[in-house]
Amino acid sequence: MSSLGINLPGLIAQLVNFALLLVLLYLLLYKRVIRYLDERSNRIRESMERAEQIKEQAARADEQVQARLEAGRREGEQLIAQASQMGERIKEEAREAARKETELQLARAREQMDVERQRALDELRREFAGLAIMAAERVIKERLDPETHRRLIEEVLEEGGFRRNGGSE
């Protein structure tokens, strides 16, 4: 072996030193290193489990948020529908109020027209009564024959401002 450049007593001494080093490392460090690696493995596994739990909680929270958003959207749609219905009701009430006001104004106008018509009729009756009195006075003064009677009526009507066809000037 010496032709290969290997020193046998040096090789044996190195092997013995290496074996002693392994025994010392095993006795002093192996259990500590194994325990440290086991603890680290446990911490990693626990961290992974916690991460999975957090992921599940996040998924549940996301579902809850989505459910709340959906509930909020439905509530918003209900509020919009209620507001729309309220707006329609208010418009209908306004229309009804305007219709009632219009009817009231029409009734007032009709009453006023009736009052004016009654005044005009009363005035016409007074004028006609005056004309009738004037005609009666003339009839009494003259003897009545059909021709005179017709002529007197026409004169009275002309003096009263009426035409022969019955209309006013």
C-alpha positions as CSV (number, residue, x, y, z in Angstrom):
1,M,0.0,0.0,0.0
2,S,2.9,2.2,0.4
3,S,3.3,2.0,-3.4
4,L,-0.1,3.7,-3.6
5,G,1.0,6.4,-1.2
6,I,-1.1,5.2,1.6
7,N,0.4,5.1,5.1
8,L,-1.4,2.2,6.9
9,P,-0.6,3.3,10.5
10,G,-1.8,6.9,9.6
11,L,-4.9,5.5,8.0
12,I,-5.8,3.4,11.0
13,A,-5.1,6.3,13.3
14,Q,-7.4,8.5,11.2
15,L,-10.1,5.8,11.2
16,V,-9.9,5.5,15.0
17,N,-10.0,9.3,15.3
18,F,-13.0,9.4,13.0
19,A,-14.8,6.7,14.9
20,L,-14.1,8.4,18.2
21,L,-15.4,11.7,16.7
22,L,-18.6,9.9,15.6
23,V,-19.1,8.4,19.0
24,L,-18.5,11.7,20.7
25,L,-20.8,13.5,18.3
26,Y,-23.4,10.8,18.8
27,L,-23.2,11.0,22.5
28,L,-23.1,14.8,22.8
29,L,-24.9,16.2,19.8
30,Y,-27.0,13.5,18.0
31,K,-29.9,13.6,20.5
32,R,-29.9,17.4,20.7
33,V,-29.9,17.7,16.9
34,I,-32.6,15.1,16.5
35,R,-34.7,16.8,19.2
36,Y,-34.1,20.2,17.5
37,L,-35.1,18.7,14.1
38,D,-38.2,17.1,15.6
39,E,-39.2,20.3,17.3
40,R,-38.7,22.2,14.1
41,S,-40.7,19.6,12.2
42,N,-43.5,19.9,14.8
43,R,-43.4,23.7,14.6
44,I,-43.6,23.6,10.8
45,R,-46.5,21.1,11.0
46,E,-48.3,23.3,13.5
47,S,-47.6,26.4,11.4
48,M,-49.0,24.5,8.4
49,E,-52.1,23.5,10.4
50,R,-52.6,27.0,11.7
51,A,-52.2,28.3,8.1
52,E,-54.8,25.8,7.0
53,Q,-57.2,26.9,9.8
54,I,-56.6,30.6,8.9
55,K,-57.3,29.8,5.3
56,E,-60.5,28.0,6.3
57,Q,-61.5,31.0,8.5
58,A,-60.7,33.4,5.7
59,A,-62.9,31.3,3.4
60,R,-65.7,31.3,6.0
61,A,-65.3,35.1,6.5
62,D,-65.4,35.6,2.8
63,E,-68.6,33.6,2.6
64,Q,-70.0,35.7,5.4
65,V,-69.0,38.9,3.7
66,Q,-70.6,37.7,0.4
67,A,-73.8,36.8,2.3
68,R,-73.8,40.2,4.0
69,L,-73.2,41.9,0.7
70,E,-76.0,39.9,-0.9
71,A,-78.3,40.8,2.0
72,G,-77.3,44.4,1.7
73,R,-78.0,44.4,-2.0
74,R,-81.5,42.8,-1.4
75,E,-82.2,45.4,1.3
76,G,-81.1,48.2,-1.1
77,E,-83.4,46.8,-3.8
78,Q,-86.2,46.7,-1.3
79,L,-85.5,50.3,-0.3
80,I,-85.5,51.3,-3.9
81,A,-88.7,49.5,-4.5
82,Q,-90.3,51.1,-1.5
83,A,-89.1,54.5,-2.5
84,S,-90.4,54.0,-6.0
85,Q,-93.8,52.9,-4.6
86,M,-93.8,55.9,-2.3
87,G,-93.0,58.2,-5.2
88,E,-95.8,56.7,-7.2
89,R,-98.2,57.1,-4.3
90,I,-97.1,60.7,-3.9
91,K,-97.6,61.4,-7.6
92,E,-101.0,59.7,-7.4
93,E,-101.9,61.8,-4.3
94,A,-100.7,65.0,-6.1
95,R,-102.8,64.0,-9.2
96,E,-105.8,63.4,-6.9
97,A,-105.3,66.7,-5.2
98,A,-105.0,68.5,-8.5
99,R,-108.1,66.8,-9.8
100,K,-110.0,67.8,-6.6
101,E,-108.8,71.4,-6.9
102,T,-109.8,71.5,-10.6
103,E,-113.2,70.1,-9.7
104,L,-113.5,72.7,-6.9
105,Q,-112.6,75.5,-9.3
106,L,-115.0,74.2,-11.9
107,A,-117.8,74.1,-9.3
108,R,-117.0,77.6,-8.2
109,A,-117.0,78.8,-11.8
110,R,-120.3,77.1,-12.4
111,E,-121.7,78.7,-9.3
112,Q,-120.5,82.1,-10.4
113,M,-121.9,81.5,-13.9
114,D,-125.2,80.5,-12.4
115,V,-125.2,83.6,-10.2
116,E,-124.4,85.8,-13.3
117,R,-127.0,84.0,-15.4
118,Q,-129.6,84.5,-12.6
119,R,-128.6,88.2,-12.4
120,A,-129.0,88.6,-16.2
121,L,-132.3,86.8,-16.1
122,D,-133.5,89.0,-13.3
123,E,-132.4,92.1,-15.2
124,L,-134.1,90.8,-18.3
125,R,-137.3,90.2,-16.4
126,R,-137.2,93.7,-15.0
127,E,-136.6,95.2,-18.4
128,F,-139.3,92.9,-19.9
129,A,-141.7,93.9,-17.1
130,G,-140.9,97.6,-17.8
131,L,-141.6,97.0,-21.5
132,A,-144.8,95.1,-20.7
133,I,-145.9,98.0,-18.5
134,M,-145.1,100.4,-21.3
135,A,-147.0,98.3,-23.8
136,A,-149.9,98.0,-21.4
137,E,-150.0,101.8,-21.1
138,R,-150.2,102.2,-24.8
139,V,-152.7,99.5,-25.2
140,I,-154.9,101.1,-22.7
141,K,-154.6,104.4,-24.5
142,E,-155.5,102.9,-27.9
143,R,-158.1,100.4,-28.9
144,L,-156.6,97.0,-29.7
145,D,-157.0,95.3,-33.0
146,P,-154.6,92.7,-34.2
147,E,-152.6,95.0,-36.4
148,T,-152.3,97.7,-33.7
149,H,-151.4,95.1,-31.2
150,R,-148.5,93.8,-33.4
151,R,-147.3,97.3,-34.2
152,L,-147.3,98.2,-30.5
153,I,-145.3,95.1,-29.5
154,E,-142.7,95.9,-32.2
155,E,-142.4,99.5,-31.1
156,V,-141.9,98.4,-27.5
157,L,-139.3,95.9,-28.5
158,E,-137.4,98.4,-30.6
159,E,-137.5,100.9,-27.8
160,G,-136.2,98.2,-25.3
161,G,-133.3,97.5,-27.7
162,F,-134.6,94.2,-29.0
163,R,-134.9,93.3,-32.7
164,R,-137.8,91.7,-34.3
165,N,-136.2,88.2,-34.4
166,G,-135.8,88.2,-30.6
167,G,-132.0,88.9,-30.3
168,S,-130.5,91.9,-28.5
169,E,-128.4,94.5,-30.3
